[in-house]
Amino acid sequence: MTLDMAKKGQKIYIKKINDDKIKVQAIRLGIYEGAKIDCALKIPFGPIILSNRMQEIAVGRTLAKKIEIDIIKEGA
């Protein structure tokens, strides 16, 4: 599953970032393999808004398709 398939309110686990250039840039924003973050908002035909601690980050759909995720089940 990739980030573009996440739904608003889901807690997600970043499994893999499939682009080395993006991986380096994403680390600066707190998005890295192994990170647990929230999908705060999903704008129709627009970016996915991720919430990580006290920071929100907009990730475009094209980029989101390169980030593999798992959904974290409630209580896990």
PyMOL Python script that loads the backbone (N, CA, C, O; Angstrom):
from pymol import cmd

cmd.read_pdbstr("""\
ATOM      1  N   MET A   1       0.856  -1.176   0.000  1.00  0.00           N
ATOM      2  CA  MET A   1       0.000   0.000   0.000  1.00  0.00           C
ATOM      3  C   MET A   1       0.899   1.234   0.000  1.00  0.00           C
ATOM      4  O   MET A   1       1.952   1.246   0.638  1.00  0.00           O
ATOM      5  N   THR A   2       0.479   2.263  -0.715  1.00  0.00           N
ATOM      6  CA  THR A   2       1.273   3.489  -0.756  1.00  0.00           C
ATOM      7  C   THR A   2       0.531   4.629  -0.055  1.00  0.00           C
ATOM      8  O   THR A   2      -0.672   4.542   0.194  1.00  0.00           O
ATOM      9  N   LEU A   3       1.248   5.668   0.251  1.00  0.00           N
ATOM     10  CA  LEU A   3       0.728   6.785   1.038  1.00  0.00           C
ATOM     11  C   LEU A   3      -0.505   7.431   0.400  1.00  0.00           C
ATOM     12  O   LEU A   3      -1.384   7.907   1.119  1.00  0.00           O
ATOM     13  N   ASP A   4      -0.586   7.456  -0.906  1.00  0.00           N
ATOM     14  CA  ASP A   4      -1.739   8.079  -1.563  1.00  0.00           C
ATOM     15  C   ASP A   4      -3.046   7.340  -1.268  1.00  0.00           C
ATOM     16  O   ASP A   4      -4.122   7.876  -1.533  1.00  0.00           O
ATOM     17  N   MET A   5      -2.975   6.125  -0.726  1.00  0.00           N
ATOM     18  CA  MET A   5      -4.174   5.340  -0.396  1.00  0.00           C
ATOM     19  C   MET A   5      -4.600   5.502   1.065  1.00  0.00           C
ATOM     20  O   MET A   5      -5.629   4.963   1.472  1.00  0.00           O
ATOM     21  N   ALA A   6      -3.823   6.234   1.847  1.00  0.00           N
ATOM     22  CA  ALA A   6      -4.170   6.446   3.263  1.00  0.00           C
ATOM     23  C   ALA A   6      -5.444   7.269   3.370  1.00  0.00           C
ATOM     24  O   ALA A   6      -5.779   8.040   2.471  1.00  0.00           O
ATOM     25  N   LYS A   7      -6.149   7.095   4.481  1.00  0.00           N
ATOM     26  CA  LYS A   7      -7.384   7.835   4.731  1.00  0.00           C
ATOM     27  C   LYS A   7      -7.192   8.776   5.911  1.00  0.00           C
ATOM     28  O   LYS A   7      -6.379   8.525   6.801  1.00  0.00           O
ATOM     29  N   LYS A   8      -7.949   9.853   5.901  1.00  0.00           N
ATOM     30  CA  LYS A   8      -7.899  10.838   6.982  1.00  0.00           C
ATOM     31  C   LYS A   8      -8.104  10.157   8.331  1.00  0.00           C
ATOM     32  O   LYS A   8      -9.014   9.344   8.497  1.00  0.00           O
ATOM     33  N   GLY A   9      -7.256  10.496   9.284  1.00  0.00           N
ATOM     34  CA  GLY A   9      -7.369   9.975  10.638  1.00  0.00           C
ATOM     35  C   GLY A   9      -6.587   8.697  10.902  1.00  0.00           C
ATOM     36  O   GLY A   9      -6.471   8.275  12.053  1.00  0.00           O
ATOM     37  N   GLN A  10      -6.049   8.075   9.858  1.00  0.00           N
ATOM     38  CA  GLN A  10      -5.290   6.836  10.060  1.00  0.00           C
ATOM     39  C   GLN A  10      -3.891   7.131  10.570  1.00  0.00           C
ATOM     40  O   GLN A  10      -3.262   8.115  10.178  1.00  0.00           O
ATOM     41  N   LYS A  11      -3.419   6.268  11.444  1.00  0.00           N
ATOM     42  CA  LYS A  11      -2.031   6.310  11.896  1.00  0.00           C
ATOM     43  C   LYS A  11      -1.276   5.366  10.972  1.00  0.00           C
ATOM     44  O   LYS A  11      -1.681   4.221  10.773  1.00  0.00           O
ATOM     45  N   ILE A  12      -0.180   5.854  10.413  1.00  0.00           N
ATOM     46  CA  ILE A  12       0.543   5.053   9.421  1.00  0.00           C
ATOM     47  C   ILE A  12       2.004   4.854   9.811  1.00  0.00           C
ATOM     48  O   ILE A  12       2.594   5.642  10.550  1.00  0.00           O
ATOM     49  N   TYR A  13       2.546   3.794   9.295  1.00  0.00           N
ATOM     50  CA  TYR A  13       3.945   3.408   9.502  1.00  0.00           C
ATOM     51  C   TYR A  13       4.618   3.472   8.134  1.00  0.00           C
ATOM     52  O   TYR A  13       4.155   2.838   7.186  1.00  0.00           O
ATOM     53  N   ILE A  14       5.705   4.233   8.027  1.00  0.00           N
ATOM     54  CA  ILE A  14       6.433   4.353   6.761  1.00  0.00           C
ATOM     55  C   ILE A  14       7.321   3.122   6.609  1.00  0.00           C
ATOM     56  O   ILE A  14       8.272   2.939   7.369  1.00  0.00           O
ATOM     57  N   LYS A  15       7.010   2.275   5.622  1.00  0.00           N
ATOM     58  CA  LYS A  15       7.788   1.061   5.377  1.00  0.00           C
ATOM     59  C   LYS A  15       8.997   1.330   4.487  1.00  0.00           C
ATOM     60  O   LYS A  15      10.108   0.900   4.797  1.00  0.00           O
ATOM     61  N   LYS A  16       8.781   2.038   3.385  1.00  0.00           N
ATOM     62  CA  LYS A  16       9.865   2.237   2.427  1.00  0.00           C
ATOM     63  C   LYS A  16       9.600   3.466   1.585  1.00  0.00           C
ATOM     64  O   LYS A  16       8.463   3.735   1.197  1.00  0.00           O
ATOM     65  N   ILE A  17      10.665   4.215   1.304  1.00  0.00           N
ATOM     66  CA  ILE A  17      10.605   5.354   0.389  1.00  0.00           C
ATOM     67  C   ILE A  17      11.400   4.947  -0.841  1.00  0.00           C
ATOM     68  O   ILE A  17      12.609   4.731  -0.765  1.00  0.00           O
ATOM     69  N   ASN A  18      10.715   4.843  -1.974  1.00  0.00           N
ATOM     70  CA  ASN A  18      11.301   4.268  -3.180  1.00  0.00           C
ATOM     71  C   ASN A  18      12.026   5.250  -4.089  1.00  0.00           C
ATOM     72  O   ASN A  18      12.015   5.086  -5.309  1.00  0.00           O
ATOM     73  N   ASP A  19      12.646   6.251  -3.520  1.00  0.00           N
ATOM     74  CA  ASP A  19      13.413   7.220  -4.309  1.00  0.00           C
ATOM     75  C   ASP A  19      14.474   7.809  -3.381  1.00  0.00           C
ATOM     76  O   ASP A  19      14.146   8.460  -2.390  1.00  0.00           O
ATOM     77  N   ASP A  20      15.744   7.578  -3.706  1.00  0.00           N
ATOM     78  CA  ASP A  20      16.829   8.012  -2.813  1.00  0.00           C
ATOM     79  C   ASP A  20      16.872   9.520  -2.611  1.00  0.00           C
ATOM     80  O   ASP A  20      17.146   9.976  -1.500  1.00  0.00           O
ATOM     81  N   LYS A  21      16.610  10.311  -3.655  1.00  0.00           N
ATOM     82  CA  LYS A  21      16.622  11.772  -3.511  1.00  0.00           C
ATOM     83  C   LYS A  21      15.504  12.226  -2.580  1.00  0.00           C
ATOM     84  O   LYS A  21      15.709  13.085  -1.723  1.00  0.00           O
ATOM     85  N   ILE A  22      14.337  11.649  -2.753  1.00  0.00           N
ATOM     86  CA  ILE A  22      13.201  11.998  -1.907  1.00  0.00           C
ATOM     87  C   ILE A  22      13.455  11.543  -0.478  1.00  0.00           C
ATOM     88  O   ILE A  22      13.098  12.245   0.469  1.00  0.00           O
ATOM     89  N   LYS A  23      14.064  10.382  -0.312  1.00  0.00           N
ATOM     90  CA  LYS A  23      14.354   9.842   1.017  1.00  0.00           C
ATOM     91  C   LYS A  23      15.196  10.825   1.825  1.00  0.00           C
ATOM     92  O   LYS A  23      14.913  11.064   2.999  1.00  0.00           O
ATOM     93  N   VAL A  24      16.215  11.390   1.214  1.00  0.00           N
ATOM     94  CA  VAL A  24      17.103  12.343   1.904  1.00  0.00           C
ATOM     95  C   VAL A  24      16.336  13.600   2.298  1.00  0.00           C
ATOM     96  O   VAL A  24      16.492  14.098   3.413  1.00  0.00           O
ATOM     97  N   GLN A  25      15.512  14.116   1.394  1.00  0.00           N
ATOM     98  CA  GLN A  25      14.743  15.328   1.688  1.00  0.00           C
ATOM     99  C   GLN A  25      13.673  15.063   2.746  1.00  0.00           C
ATOM    100  O   GLN A  25      13.435  15.910   3.607  1.00  0.00           O
ATOM    101  N   ALA A  26      13.032  13.906   2.690  1.00  0.00           N
ATOM    102  CA  ALA A  26      11.958  13.573   3.617  1.00  0.00           C
ATOM    103  C   ALA A  26      12.464  13.442   5.058  1.00  0.00           C
ATOM    104  O   ALA A  26      11.754  13.786   6.003  1.00  0.00           O
ATOM    105  N   ILE A  27      13.675  12.949   5.216  1.00  0.00           N
ATOM    106  CA  ILE A  27      14.250  12.802   6.557  1.00  0.00           C
ATOM    107  C   ILE A  27      14.282  14.148   7.276  1.00  0.00           C
ATOM    108  O   ILE A  27      14.047  14.214   8.483  1.00  0.00           O
ATOM    109  N   ARG A  28      14.567  15.203   6.550  1.00  0.00           N
ATOM    110  CA  ARG A  28      14.604  16.544   7.150  1.00  0.00           C
ATOM    111  C   ARG A  28      13.250  16.960   7.704  1.00  0.00           C
ATOM    112  O   ARG A  28      13.168  17.785   8.614  1.00  0.00           O
ATOM    113  N   LEU A  29      12.190  16.386   7.152  1.00  0.00           N
ATOM    114  CA  LEU A  29      10.834  16.732   7.573  1.00  0.00           C
ATOM    115  C   LEU A  29      10.240  15.716   8.550  1.00  0.00           C
ATOM    116  O   LEU A  29       9.064  15.799   8.904  1.00  0.00           O
ATOM    117  N   GLY A  30      11.056  14.765   8.980  1.00  0.00           N
ATOM    118  CA  GLY A  30      10.589  13.771   9.937  1.00  0.00           C
ATOM    119  C   GLY A  30       9.867  12.594   9.308  1.00  0.00           C
ATOM    120  O   GLY A  30       9.219  11.814  10.006  1.00  0.00           O
ATOM    121  N   ILE A  31       9.977  12.461   7.981  1.00  0.00           N
ATOM    122  CA  ILE A  31       9.375  11.324   7.279  1.00  0.00           C
ATOM    123  C   ILE A  31      10.522  10.404   6.883  1.00  0.00           C
ATOM    124  O   ILE A  31      11.330  10.741   6.017  1.00  0.00           O
ATOM    125  N   TYR A  32      10.584   9.252   7.517  1.00  0.00           N
ATOM    126  CA  TYR A  32      11.677   8.311   7.256  1.00  0.00           C
ATOM    127  C   TYR A  32      11.153   6.897   7.456  1.00  0.00           C
ATOM    128  O   TYR A  32      10.114   6.692   8.085  1.00  0.00           O
ATOM    129  N   GLU A  33      11.867   5.938   6.927  1.00  0.00           N
ATOM    130  CA  GLU A  33      11.463   4.542   7.065  1.00  0.00           C
ATOM    131  C   GLU A  33      11.449   4.179   8.545  1.00  0.00           C
ATOM    132  O   GLU A  33      12.446   4.348   9.246  1.00  0.00           O
ATOM    133  N   GLY A  34      10.311   3.679   9.011  1.00  0.00           N
ATOM    134  CA  GLY A  34      10.146   3.340  10.412  1.00  0.00           C
ATOM    135  C   GLY A  34       9.361   4.379  11.203  1.00  0.00           C
ATOM    136  O   GLY A  34       8.977   4.125  12.345  1.00  0.00           O
ATOM    137  N   ALA A  35       9.119   5.548  10.608  1.00  0.00           N
ATOM    138  CA  ALA A  35       8.373   6.607  11.306  1.00  0.00           C
ATOM    139  C   ALA A  35       6.899   6.245  11.422  1.00  0.00           C
ATOM    140  O   ALA A  35       6.332   5.598  10.542  1.00  0.00           O
ATOM    141  N   LYS A  36       6.286   6.674  12.525  1.00  0.00           N
ATOM    142  CA  LYS A  36       4.844   6.510  12.738  1.00  0.00           C
ATOM    143  C   LYS A  36       4.244   7.902  12.740  1.00  0.00           C
ATOM    144  O   LYS A  36       4.563   8.723  13.600  1.00  0.00           O
ATOM    145  N   ILE A  37       3.369   8.168  11.773  1.00  0.00           N
ATOM    146  CA  ILE A  37       2.779   9.496  11.629  1.00  0.00           C
ATOM    147  C   ILE A  37       1.279   9.371  11.361  1.00  0.00           C
ATOM    148  O   ILE A  37       0.773   8.281  11.096  1.00  0.00           O
ATOM    149  N   ASP A  38       0.586  10.489  11.435  1.00  0.00           N
ATOM    150  CA  ASP A  38      -0.862  10.508  11.227  1.00  0.00           C
ATOM    151  C   ASP A  38      -1.203  11.136   9.885  1.00  0.00           C
ATOM    152  O   ASP A  38      -0.545  12.078   9.443  1.00  0.00           O
ATOM    153  N   CYS A  39      -2.222  10.614   9.253  1.00  0.00           N
ATOM    154  CA  CYS A  39      -2.786  11.227   8.052  1.00  0.00           C
ATOM    155  C   CYS A  39      -3.831  12.216   8.554  1.00  0.00           C
ATOM    156  O   CYS A  39      -4.944  11.821   8.904  1.00  0.00           O
ATOM    157  N   ALA A  40      -3.479  13.503   8.592  1.00  0.00           N
ATOM    158  CA  ALA A  40      -4.354  14.522   9.163  1.00  0.00           C
ATOM    159  C   ALA A  40      -5.481  14.904   8.216  1.00  0.00           C
ATOM    160  O   ALA A  40      -6.595  15.187   8.657  1.00  0.00           O
ATOM    161  N   LEU A  41      -5.199  14.913   6.912  1.00  0.00           N
ATOM    162  CA  LEU A  41      -6.180  15.358   5.934  1.00  0.00           C
ATOM    163  C   LEU A  41      -5.796  14.839   4.562  1.00  0.00           C
ATOM    164  O   LEU A  41      -4.615  14.680   4.254  1.00  0.00           O
ATOM    165  N   LYS A  42      -6.786  14.581   3.756  1.00  0.00           N
ATOM    166  CA  LYS A  42      -6.545  14.156   2.379  1.00  0.00           C
ATOM    167  C   LYS A  42      -7.401  15.046   1.493  1.00  0.00           C
ATOM    168  O   LYS A  42      -8.620  14.884   1.429  1.00  0.00           O
ATOM    169  N   ILE A  43      -6.768  15.977   0.819  1.00  0.00           N
ATOM    170  CA  ILE A  43      -7.486  16.932  -0.015  1.00  0.00           C
ATOM    171  C   ILE A  43      -7.819  16.263  -1.351  1.00  0.00           C
ATOM    172  O   ILE A  43      -6.923  15.731  -2.007  1.00  0.00           O
ATOM    173  N   PRO A  44      -9.094  16.279  -1.767  1.00  0.00           N
ATOM    174  CA  PRO A  44      -9.467  15.633  -3.032  1.00  0.00           C
ATOM    175  C   PRO A  44      -8.645  16.177  -4.202  1.00  0.00           C
ATOM    176  O   PRO A  44      -8.602  17.386  -4.431  1.00  0.00           O
ATOM    177  N   PHE A  45      -8.008  15.294  -4.924  1.00  0.00           N
ATOM    178  CA  PHE A  45      -7.160  15.615  -6.073  1.00  0.00           C
ATOM    179  C   PHE A  45      -5.982  16.520  -5.701  1.00  0.00           C
ATOM    180  O   PHE A  45      -5.377  17.146  -6.570  1.00  0.00           O
ATOM    181  N   GLY A  46      -5.665  16.584  -4.420  1.00  0.00           N
ATOM    182  CA  GLY A  46      -4.570  17.421  -3.953  1.00  0.00           C
ATOM    183  C   GLY A  46      -3.650  16.629  -3.043  1.00  0.00           C
ATOM    184  O   GLY A  46      -3.621  15.399  -3.094  1.00  0.00           O
ATOM    185  N   PRO A  47      -2.895  17.339  -2.205  1.00  0.00           N
ATOM    186  CA  PRO A  47      -1.914  16.663  -1.351  1.00  0.00           C
ATOM    187  C   PRO A  47      -2.528  15.923  -0.172  1.00  0.00           C
ATOM    188  O   PRO A  47      -3.694  16.108   0.177  1.00  0.00           O
ATOM    189  N   ILE A  48      -1.700  15.084   0.422  1.00  0.00           N
ATOM    190  CA  ILE A  48      -2.030  14.401   1.663  1.00  0.00           C
ATOM    191  C   ILE A  48      -1.310  15.177   2.761  1.00  0.00           C
ATOM    192  O   ILE A  48      -0.111  15.436   2.653  1.00  0.00           O
ATOM    193  N   ILE A  49      -2.025  15.546   3.804  1.00  0.00           N
ATOM    194  CA  ILE A  49      -1.431  16.309   4.907  1.00  0.00           C
ATOM    195  C   ILE A  49      -1.088  15.326   6.017  1.00  0.00           C
ATOM    196  O   ILE A  49      -1.961  14.645   6.556  1.00  0.00           O
ATOM    197  N   LEU A  50       0.202  15.265   6.351  1.00  0.00           N
ATOM    198  CA  LEU A  50       0.684  14.382   7.409  1.00  0.00           C
ATOM    199  C   LEU A  50       0.964  15.197   8.654  1.00  0.00           C
ATOM    200  O   LEU A  50       1.456  16.322   8.571  1.00  0.00           O
ATOM    201  N   SER A  51       0.655  14.635   9.800  1.00  0.00           N
ATOM    202  CA  SER A  51       0.907  15.283  11.077  1.00  0.00           C
ATOM    203  C   SER A  51       1.944  14.458  11.832  1.00  0.00           C
ATOM    204  O   SER A  51       1.754  13.264  12.066  1.00  0.00           O
ATOM    205  N   ASN A  52       3.030  15.103  12.205  1.00  0.00           N
ATOM    206  CA  ASN A  52       4.106  14.438  12.923  1.00  0.00           C
ATOM    207  C   ASN A  52       4.513  15.352  14.081  1.00  0.00           C
ATOM    208  O   ASN A  52       5.132  16.398  13.886  1.00  0.00           O
ATOM    209  N   ARG A  53       4.147  14.927  15.280  1.00  0.00           N
ATOM    210  CA  ARG A  53       4.354  15.729  16.488  1.00  0.00           C
ATOM    211  C   ARG A  53       3.588  17.044  16.333  1.00  0.00           C
ATOM    212  O   ARG A  53       2.371  17.002  16.155  1.00  0.00           O
ATOM    213  N   MET A  54       4.222  18.174  16.390  1.00  0.00           N
ATOM    214  CA  MET A  54       3.550  19.478  16.293  1.00  0.00           C
ATOM    215  C   MET A  54       3.703  20.090  14.898  1.00  0.00           C
ATOM    216  O   MET A  54       3.613  21.308  14.747  1.00  0.00           O
ATOM    217  N   GLN A  55       3.928  19.273  13.897  1.00  0.00           N
ATOM    218  CA  GLN A  55       4.217  19.758  12.550  1.00  0.00           C
ATOM    219  C   GLN A  55       3.292  19.087  11.540  1.00  0.00           C
ATOM    220  O   GLN A  55       3.014  17.893  11.645  1.00  0.00           O
ATOM    221  N   GLU A  56       2.816  19.855  10.564  1.00  0.00           N
ATOM    222  CA  GLU A  56       2.039  19.280   9.477  1.00  0.00           C
ATOM    223  C   GLU A  56       2.796  19.471   8.173  1.00  0.00           C
ATOM    224  O   GLU A  56       3.383  20.525   7.931  1.00  0.00           O
ATOM    225  N   ILE A  57       2.777  18.437   7.336  1.00  0.00           N
ATOM    226  CA  ILE A  57       3.527  18.434   6.083  1.00  0.00           C
ATOM    227  C   ILE A  57       2.579  18.016   4.964  1.00  0.00           C
ATOM    228  O   ILE A  57       1.865  17.021   5.092  1.00  0.00           O
ATOM    229  N   ALA A  58       2.572  18.777   3.864  1.00  0.00           N
ATOM    230  CA  ALA A  58       1.773  18.420   2.694  1.00  0.00           C
ATOM    231  C   ALA A  58       2.649  17.611   1.741  1.00  0.00           C
ATOM    232  O   ALA A  58       3.750  18.030   1.384  1.00  0.00           O
ATOM    233  N   VAL A  59       2.148  16.454   1.338  1.00  0.00           N
ATOM    234  CA  VAL A  59       2.873  15.577   0.416  1.00  0.00           C
ATOM    235  C   VAL A  59       2.010  15.419  -0.833  1.00  0.00           C
ATOM    236  O   VAL A  59       0.870  14.963  -0.752  1.00  0.00           O
ATOM    237  N   GLY A  60       2.557  15.796  -1.985  1.00  0.00           N
ATOM    238  CA  GLY A  60       1.832  15.677  -3.242  1.00  0.00           C
ATOM    239  C   GLY A  60       1.548  14.227  -3.599  1.00  0.00           C
ATOM    240  O   GLY A  60       2.234  13.318  -3.132  1.00  0.00           O
ATOM    241  N   ARG A  61       0.540  14.017  -4.427  1.00  0.00           N
ATOM    242  CA  ARG A  61       0.118  12.656  -4.790  1.00  0.00           C
ATOM    243  C   ARG A  61       1.211  11.874  -5.512  1.00  0.00           C
ATOM    244  O   ARG A  61       1.387  10.684  -5.251  1.00  0.00           O
ATOM    245  N   THR A  62       1.946  12.519  -6.413  1.00  0.00           N
ATOM    246  CA  THR A  62       3.001  11.814  -7.149  1.00  0.00           C
ATOM    247  C   THR A  62       4.058  11.300  -6.194  1.00  0.00           C
ATOM    248  O   THR A  62       4.508  10.161  -6.318  1.00  0.00           O
ATOM    249  N   LEU A  63       4.458  12.125  -5.248  1.00  0.00           N
ATOM    250  CA  LEU A  63       5.431  11.721  -4.237  1.00  0.00           C
ATOM    251  C   LEU A  63       4.842  10.641  -3.327  1.00  0.00           C
ATOM    252  O   LEU A  63       5.526   9.678  -2.980  1.00  0.00           O
ATOM    253  N   ALA A  64       3.583  10.802  -2.946  1.00  0.00           N
ATOM    254  CA  ALA A  64       2.928   9.842  -2.043  1.00  0.00           C
ATOM    255  C   ALA A  64       2.901   8.435  -2.640  1.00  0.00           C
ATOM    256  O   ALA A  64       2.929   7.450  -1.902  1.00  0.00           O
ATOM    257  N   LYS A  65       2.846   8.332  -3.960  1.00  0.00           N
ATOM    258  CA  LYS A  65       2.827   7.029  -4.623  1.00  0.00           C
ATOM    259  C   LYS A  65       4.176   6.309  -4.522  1.00  0.00           C
ATOM    260  O   LYS A  65       4.260   5.115  -4.811  1.00  0.00           O
ATOM    261  N   LYS A  66       5.228   7.020  -4.117  1.00  0.00           N
ATOM    262  CA  LYS A  66       6.562   6.431  -3.983  1.00  0.00           C
ATOM    263  C   LYS A  66       6.880   6.036  -2.541  1.00  0.00           C
ATOM    264  O   LYS A  66       7.977   5.554  -2.258  1.00  0.00           O
ATOM    265  N   ILE A  67       5.923   6.238  -1.628  1.00  0.00           N
ATOM    266  CA  ILE A  67       6.138   5.942  -0.209  1.00  0.00           C
ATOM    267  C   ILE A  67       5.246   4.776   0.195  1.00  0.00           C
ATOM    268  O   ILE A  67       4.020   4.889   0.182  1.00  0.00           O
ATOM    269  N   GLU A  68       5.865   3.655   0.552  1.00  0.00           N
ATOM    270  CA  GLU A  68       5.121   2.470   0.975  1.00  0.00           C
ATOM    271  C   GLU A  68       4.815   2.569   2.462  1.00  0.00           C
ATOM    272  O   GLU A  68       5.669   2.945   3.265  1.00  0.00           O
ATOM    273  N   ILE A  69       3.572   2.224   2.814  1.00  0.00           N
ATOM    274  CA  ILE A  69       3.128   2.333   4.209  1.00  0.00           C
ATOM    275  C   ILE A  69       2.377   1.086   4.669  1.00  0.00           C
ATOM    276  O   ILE A  69       1.969   0.245   3.867  1.00  0.00           O
ATOM    277  N   ASP A  70       2.210   0.998   5.969  1.00  0.00           N
ATOM    278  CA  ASP A  70       1.294   0.052   6.607  1.00  0.00           C
ATOM    279  C   ASP A  70       0.393   0.890   7.501  1.00  0.00           C
ATOM    280  O   ASP A  70       0.817   1.917   8.033  1.00  0.00           O
ATOM    281  N   ILE A  71      -0.845   0.451   7.665  1.00  0.00           N
ATOM    282  CA  ILE A  71      -1.763   1.125   8.575  1.00  0.00           C
ATOM    283  C   ILE A  71      -1.565   0.504   9.966  1.00  0.00           C
ATOM    284  O   ILE A  71      -1.521  -0.717  10.112  1.00  0.00           O
ATOM    285  N   ILE A  72      -1.446   1.367  10.979  1.00  0.00           N
ATOM    286  CA  ILE A  72      -1.293   0.900  12.358  1.00  0.00           C
ATOM    287  C   ILE A  72      -2.692   0.727  12.928  1.00  0.00           C
ATOM    288  O   ILE A  72      -3.484   1.669  12.947  1.00  0.00           O
ATOM    289  N   LYS A  73      -2.984  -0.455  13.383  1.00  0.00           N
ATOM    290  CA  LYS A  73      -4.299  -0.757  13.964  1.00  0.00           C
ATOM    291  C   LYS A  73      -4.419  -0.083  15.322  1.00  0.00           C
ATOM    292  O   LYS A  73      -3.431   0.049  16.043  1.00  0.00           O
ATOM    293  N   GLU A  74      -5.626   0.341  15.670  1.00  0.00           N
ATOM    294  CA  GLU A  74      -5.873   0.935  16.974  1.00  0.00           C
ATOM    295  C   GLU A  74      -5.524  -0.060  18.081  1.00  0.00           C
ATOM    296  O   GLU A  74      -5.849  -1.243  17.983  1.00  0.00           O
ATOM    297  N   GLY A  75      -4.875   0.414  19.109  1.00  0.00           N
ATOM    298  CA  GLY A  75      -4.499  -0.425  20.228  1.00  0.00           C
ATOM    299  C   GLY A  75      -3.201  -1.197  20.016  1.00  0.00           C
ATOM    300  O   GLY A  75      -2.793  -1.971  20.882  1.00  0.00           O
ATOM    301  N   ALA A  76      -2.546  -0.992  18.869  1.00  0.00           N
ATOM    302  CA  ALA A  76      -1.297  -1.708  18.573  1.00  0.00           C
ATOM    303  C   ALA A  76      -0.104  -0.909  19.022  1.00  0.00           C
ATOM    304  O   ALA A  76       1.033  -1.350  18.856  1.00  0.00           O
TER     305      ALA A  76
END
""", "prot")
cmd.dss("prot")
cmd.show_as("cartoon", "prot")
cmd.util.cbc("prot")
cmd.orient("prot")
